Amino acid sequence: MDDELFPIVTLDLRAIRTVITEDEGDPILLVDDGDVQIEFGSGLCGTWEQAILGAERIATAAEQFADALRRQHVTLAA
């Protein structure tokens, strides 16, 4: 999992909206910025544990990103 990531879409965090919904009984996380919508689902294969770990990785990365934005904001305000 050391492959380099390349974005194919960009979301504007200032306009972000999130919704948790269902499709045929499976939970889905929708993330939308008014222009782009991304669906996070559990996938067709694999285990629930794998899907849970993926959701936790997203949550951890989002929190780390928010912390980086806070540090940047404090640096610019000083």
C-alpha positions as a Markdown table, in Angstrom:
| # | Residue | x | y | z |
|---|---|---|---|---|
| 1 | Met | 0.0 | 0.0 | 0.0 |
| 2 | Asp | 3.0 | 2.3 | -0.6 |
| 3 | Asp | 1.7 | 3.3 | -4.0 |
| 4 | Glu | 1.7 | 7.0 | -4.6 |
| 5 | Leu | -1.8 | 8.6 | -4.8 |
| 6 | Phe | -2.9 | 10.9 | -7.6 |
| 7 | Pro | -6.1 | 12.9 | -7.3 |
| 8 | Ile | -8.7 | 12.6 | -10.0 |
| 9 | Val | -11.2 | 15.1 | -8.3 |
| 10 | Thr | -10.8 | 17.9 | -5.8 |
| 11 | Leu | -13.4 | 18.8 | -3.2 |
| 12 | Asp | -13.6 | 22.3 | -1.7 |
| 13 | Leu | -13.6 | 21.8 | 2.1 |
| 14 | Arg | -15.2 | 25.2 | 2.7 |
| 15 | Ala | -18.4 | 23.9 | 1.0 |
| 16 | Ile | -18.3 | 20.3 | 2.2 |
| 17 | Arg | -21.5 | 18.5 | 3.1 |
| 18 | Thr | -21.7 | 14.9 | 4.3 |
| 19 | Val | -24.6 | 12.5 | 4.5 |
| 20 | Ile | -24.9 | 8.9 | 5.7 |
| 21 | Thr | -27.5 | 7.0 | 3.8 |
| 22 | Glu | -28.3 | 3.4 | 2.7 |
| 23 | Asp | -28.3 | 1.4 | -0.5 |
| 24 | Glu | -30.1 | -1.9 | -0.3 |
| 25 | Gly | -29.4 | -2.0 | 3.5 |
| 26 | Asp | -25.7 | -1.1 | 3.2 |
| 27 | Pro | -24.5 | 2.2 | 4.8 |
| 28 | Ile | -23.0 | 4.7 | 2.4 |
| 29 | Leu | -21.2 | 7.9 | 3.2 |
| 30 | Leu | -21.8 | 10.7 | 0.6 |
| 31 | Val | -19.4 | 13.7 | 0.6 |
| 32 | Asp | -20.3 | 16.7 | -1.6 |
| 33 | Asp | -19.0 | 20.2 | -2.2 |
| 34 | Gly | -21.7 | 21.3 | -4.6 |
| 35 | Asp | -19.7 | 20.4 | -7.7 |
| 36 | Val | -18.4 | 16.9 | -6.9 |
| 37 | Gln | -20.0 | 14.1 | -5.0 |
| 38 | Ile | -18.0 | 11.1 | -3.7 |
| 39 | Glu | -19.7 | 7.9 | -2.4 |
| 40 | Phe | -17.9 | 5.8 | 0.2 |
| 41 | Gly | -19.4 | 2.3 | 0.4 |
| 42 | Ser | -18.4 | -1.1 | 1.8 |
| 43 | Gly | -17.7 | -2.6 | -1.6 |
| 44 | Leu | -19.0 | -5.8 | -3.1 |
| 45 | Cys | -16.2 | -8.1 | -1.8 |
| 46 | Gly | -14.3 | -8.3 | 1.5 |
| 47 | Thr | -15.4 | -8.2 | 5.1 |
| 48 | Trp | -17.2 | -5.7 | 7.2 |
| 49 | Glu | -14.0 | -5.5 | 9.3 |
| 50 | Gln | -12.0 | -4.3 | 6.2 |
| 51 | Ala | -14.7 | -1.7 | 5.5 |
| 52 | Ile | -14.6 | -0.5 | 9.1 |
| 53 | Leu | -10.8 | -0.2 | 8.9 |
| 54 | Gly | -11.1 | 1.8 | 5.7 |
| 55 | Ala | -13.6 | 4.2 | 7.3 |
| 56 | Glu | -11.3 | 4.5 | 10.4 |
| 57 | Arg | -8.3 | 5.4 | 8.1 |
| 58 | Ile | -10.4 | 8.1 | 6.4 |
| 59 | Ala | -11.4 | 9.5 | 9.8 |
| 60 | Thr | -7.9 | 9.5 | 11.1 |
| 61 | Ala | -6.5 | 11.2 | 8.0 |
| 62 | Ala | -9.3 | 13.8 | 8.1 |
| 63 | Glu | -8.5 | 14.6 | 11.8 |
| 64 | Gln | -4.7 | 14.8 | 11.0 |
| 65 | Phe | -5.6 | 17.2 | 8.1 |
| 66 | Ala | -7.7 | 19.4 | 10.3 |
| 67 | Asp | -4.8 | 19.5 | 12.8 |
| 68 | Ala | -2.5 | 20.6 | 10.0 |
| 69 | Leu | -4.9 | 23.3 | 8.9 |
| 70 | Arg | -5.2 | 24.5 | 12.6 |
| 71 | Arg | -1.4 | 24.7 | 12.8 |
| 72 | Gln | -1.2 | 26.6 | 9.5 |
| 73 | His | -3.9 | 29.0 | 10.6 |
| 74 | Val | -2.0 | 29.7 | 13.9 |
| 75 | Thr | 1.2 | 30.3 | 11.9 |
| 76 | Leu | -0.4 | 32.7 | 9.5 |
| 77 | Ala | -2.2 | 34.6 | 12.3 |
| 78 | Ala | 1.0 | 35.1 | 14.3 |
